[in-house]
Amino acid sequence: MLSSIPTSDLKKMIGRINIIDIRDNYLYKLGSIPTSKNIPMNFLLINPDDYLKQDETYYIYCSKGFQSASVCKSLANKGYKVVNCLGGYNEYLNKY
């Protein structure tokens, strides 16, 4: 089952968790969730071992939460601990 978290809960944990923005670099530069690291979706899916450790948990977001859900499913199937951020950056931006 896919683990997910609303942006309100994510905001409370900023600075204490690993947050990954899978959007394209130019979107990341326009704005992002504080402390997030930009790893575009294609790079992350092709070589997850280059970016992730199996023993850590990663909170993943995109623009709306749909692509990140797909990425989370794929990474979870490979044994990574991942959590989808519901609503993505757009929801975070609208709330905060």
Backbone bond lengths (Angstrom), bond angles and torsions (degrees), N, CA, C in turn:
res aa  C-N    CA-C-N  psi(-1)  N-CA   C-N-CA  omega(-1)  CA-C   N-CA-C  phi
1 M - - - 1.446 - - 1.532 109.77 -
2 L 1.314 116.63 140.57 1.454 122.81 -178.52 1.527 110.85 -77.63
3 S 1.328 116.11 126.47 1.462 120.62 175.24 1.518 109.09 -83.21
4 S 1.317 116.39 136.21 1.465 121.66 -179.95 1.521 109.86 -137.40
5 I 1.339 115.19 159.10 1.456 121.40 -179.93 1.528 108.77 -143.25
6 P 1.328 117.81 138.80 1.469 119.42 175.18 1.533 110.13 -74.70
7 T 1.328 116.27 156.20 1.467 120.09 -178.41 1.528 112.11 -61.65
8 S 1.323 118.03 -28.59 1.472 120.04 178.98 1.528 111.16 -63.57
9 D 1.325 117.16 -38.79 1.466 120.54 177.19 1.523 111.17 -74.07
10 L 1.331 116.00 -38.00 1.463 120.56 178.61 1.529 110.49 -59.42
11 K 1.314 116.66 -44.67 1.468 121.27 -178.14 1.525 111.34 -57.53
12 K 1.316 117.18 -37.53 1.465 121.58 -179.12 1.532 112.47 -66.73
13 M 1.335 116.98 -20.93 1.464 120.92 -175.42 1.526 113.62 -104.64
14 I 1.338 117.45 -1.16 1.466 120.69 -178.76 1.528 109.60 -54.95
15 G 1.311 115.01 134.51 1.463 121.12 -178.93 1.516 113.67 95.43
16 R 1.335 115.97 -12.88 1.472 120.17 -178.97 1.519 112.63 -119.96
17 I 1.345 116.83 -1.18 1.464 121.32 -176.46 1.526 109.89 -133.50
18 N 1.336 115.60 164.74 1.465 122.35 175.66 1.523 108.68 -89.97
19 I 1.337 116.74 115.97 1.462 121.43 -179.66 1.520 108.64 -114.31
20 I 1.333 116.07 129.47 1.462 121.25 -179.91 1.515 110.17 -120.06
21 D 1.325 114.88 127.86 1.464 123.84 175.65 1.525 106.97 -97.86
22 I 1.338 117.43 115.71 1.467 120.44 -177.10 1.526 112.91 -95.10
23 R 1.325 117.10 7.79 1.462 119.93 178.50 1.528 109.85 -72.59
24 D 1.344 115.68 166.37 1.456 120.45 176.06 1.523 110.02 -60.45
25 N 1.316 115.48 152.55 1.459 122.03 -176.18 1.521 113.41 -55.60
26 Y 1.333 118.10 -39.37 1.469 119.73 -177.98 1.528 111.34 -65.79
27 L 1.334 118.36 -34.33 1.467 120.90 176.37 1.525 110.78 -69.50
28 Y 1.311 115.61 -39.73 1.465 120.82 177.84 1.526 110.16 -59.42
29 K 1.332 116.38 -42.76 1.468 120.65 -179.30 1.526 112.40 -67.05
30 L 1.329 117.11 -25.23 1.465 120.79 177.76 1.525 112.18 -74.58
31 G 1.310 116.35 -22.93 1.458 121.42 179.67 1.516 110.59 164.17
32 S 1.325 116.06 146.02 1.461 120.36 -178.62 1.523 109.77 -154.88
33 I 1.310 115.51 168.58 1.461 121.54 174.71 1.534 107.33 -73.92
34 P 1.335 118.22 131.65 1.468 120.73 -178.10 1.528 112.57 -50.88
35 T 1.298 115.73 141.59 1.470 128.10 179.50 1.526 113.75 71.18
36 S 1.334 118.18 1.09 1.463 118.93 -179.74 1.519 110.71 -74.23
37 K 1.314 114.65 152.81 1.460 122.90 177.72 1.525 107.24 -110.60
38 N 1.325 117.17 135.21 1.457 120.95 -179.49 1.522 110.83 -89.75
39 I 1.329 115.56 116.42 1.463 122.50 171.74 1.525 105.52 -131.86
40 P 1.339 117.53 98.98 1.461 119.77 -178.08 1.533 112.05 -52.16
41 M 1.311 114.98 144.62 1.458 123.52 -173.78 1.527 113.25 -47.11
42 N 1.321 117.71 -48.85 1.465 120.39 -176.24 1.521 112.18 -62.79
43 F 1.325 117.59 -40.21 1.462 120.62 178.07 1.524 110.50 -64.52
44 L 1.309 116.37 -43.72 1.461 121.45 -177.61 1.524 111.91 -65.15
45 L 1.320 116.83 -41.16 1.464 120.13 -178.67 1.527 112.85 -72.70
46 I 1.330 116.91 -34.57 1.467 120.16 -177.92 1.525 111.31 -73.30
47 N 1.323 117.25 -43.37 1.469 121.48 -176.70 1.529 112.27 -133.48
48 P 1.312 118.58 65.26 1.472 118.95 -177.65 1.528 113.38 -59.98
49 D 1.328 117.55 -31.43 1.465 120.30 -179.40 1.526 112.54 -63.69
50 D 1.326 117.07 -22.42 1.466 120.69 178.01 1.526 111.91 -72.88
51 Y 1.320 117.31 -19.81 1.465 121.51 -172.12 1.529 114.80 -121.28
52 L 1.315 117.18 -26.06 1.467 121.19 -172.04 1.519 112.15 -119.83
53 K 1.330 115.35 152.01 1.459 122.20 172.83 1.521 107.59 -110.24
54 Q 1.311 116.32 139.87 1.465 121.31 -176.95 1.531 112.95 -64.35
55 D 1.324 117.59 -24.92 1.464 119.93 -174.93 1.530 114.00 -96.34
56 E 1.328 117.96 7.45 1.464 121.61 178.31 1.523 110.05 -115.67
57 T 1.329 115.92 156.90 1.464 121.63 178.35 1.518 108.88 -103.09
58 Y 1.339 115.33 138.52 1.462 121.86 -178.09 1.523 109.92 -124.67
59 Y 1.318 115.50 134.76 1.462 123.21 177.41 1.526 106.57 -101.71
60 I 1.326 116.08 118.66 1.461 121.23 -170.22 1.516 110.80 -114.18
61 Y 1.341 115.26 133.83 1.461 119.44 177.40 1.522 111.77 -136.75
62 C 1.335 114.07 157.16 1.463 123.38 174.58 1.523 106.20 -128.12
63 S 1.316 117.63 -149.11 1.469 119.89 179.62 1.521 112.54 -76.24
64 K 1.344 116.67 -45.20 1.464 120.43 -173.39 1.525 114.48 -124.88
65 G 1.317 117.83 -7.79 1.456 120.67 178.69 1.512 115.44 102.24
66 F 1.331 117.33 -4.75 1.462 119.83 -178.35 1.527 111.92 -83.61
67 Q 1.326 117.12 -49.47 1.465 120.03 178.69 1.522 110.63 -65.56
68 S 1.308 116.59 -38.48 1.468 119.02 179.65 1.529 111.11 -64.98
69 A 1.316 117.82 -33.74 1.469 120.57 176.52 1.521 110.33 -63.01
70 S 1.319 116.21 -43.29 1.462 121.28 178.70 1.527 111.21 -64.52
71 V 1.320 116.26 -43.87 1.463 120.97 178.58 1.527 110.25 -63.68
72 C 1.310 117.28 -42.46 1.467 120.86 178.71 1.525 111.57 -60.75
73 K 1.315 117.05 -42.42 1.473 120.05 178.06 1.517 110.64 -60.05
74 S 1.327 116.19 -45.87 1.460 120.89 -179.44 1.525 111.50 -62.83
75 L 1.314 116.60 -45.94 1.465 120.35 -179.25 1.526 112.05 -68.61
76 A 1.319 117.38 -37.84 1.467 120.92 177.53 1.527 110.41 -62.69
77 N 1.320 116.44 -37.91 1.467 120.57 177.74 1.523 112.00 -65.52
78 K 1.328 116.97 -21.08 1.466 122.00 178.04 1.527 111.44 -94.64
79 G 1.330 116.84 3.34 1.453 120.76 175.22 1.518 116.53 97.67
80 Y 1.323 117.62 7.19 1.465 120.33 179.64 1.523 110.60 -86.94
81 K 1.331 115.61 150.18 1.466 121.92 176.98 1.526 107.37 -92.78
82 V 1.317 116.03 106.86 1.460 121.20 -175.94 1.524 111.02 -132.98
83 V 1.330 114.88 150.65 1.462 121.83 179.48 1.518 107.40 -131.90
84 N 1.321 116.57 129.01 1.458 121.54 178.09 1.527 109.89 -81.76
85 C 1.324 115.84 136.24 1.466 121.69 177.20 1.525 108.62 -93.37
86 L 1.306 116.56 107.87 1.465 122.65 -175.92 1.527 111.69 -62.65
87 G 1.317 116.52 133.21 1.462 121.28 177.97 1.510 114.54 83.91
88 G 1.319 117.20 -15.61 1.449 122.01 176.38 1.518 115.12 60.66
89 Y 1.331 114.04 -160.66 1.462 120.07 -177.17 1.522 112.01 -64.69
90 N 1.325 117.57 -35.31 1.469 119.74 -179.12 1.528 111.26 -58.94
91 E 1.321 116.83 -43.47 1.470 119.69 178.96 1.526 110.70 -68.15
92 Y 1.313 116.47 -41.12 1.464 120.01 178.01 1.527 110.13 -59.63
93 L 1.325 116.54 -46.22 1.461 121.68 -179.00 1.526 111.57 -62.45
94 N 1.317 116.96 -40.61 1.467 120.89 179.85 1.526 112.72 -67.84
95 K 1.329 116.99 -31.11 1.468 120.65 -178.60 1.521 113.13 -87.15
96 Y 1.338 116.27 -31.91 1.465 119.12 -171.53 1.508 111.72 -127.69
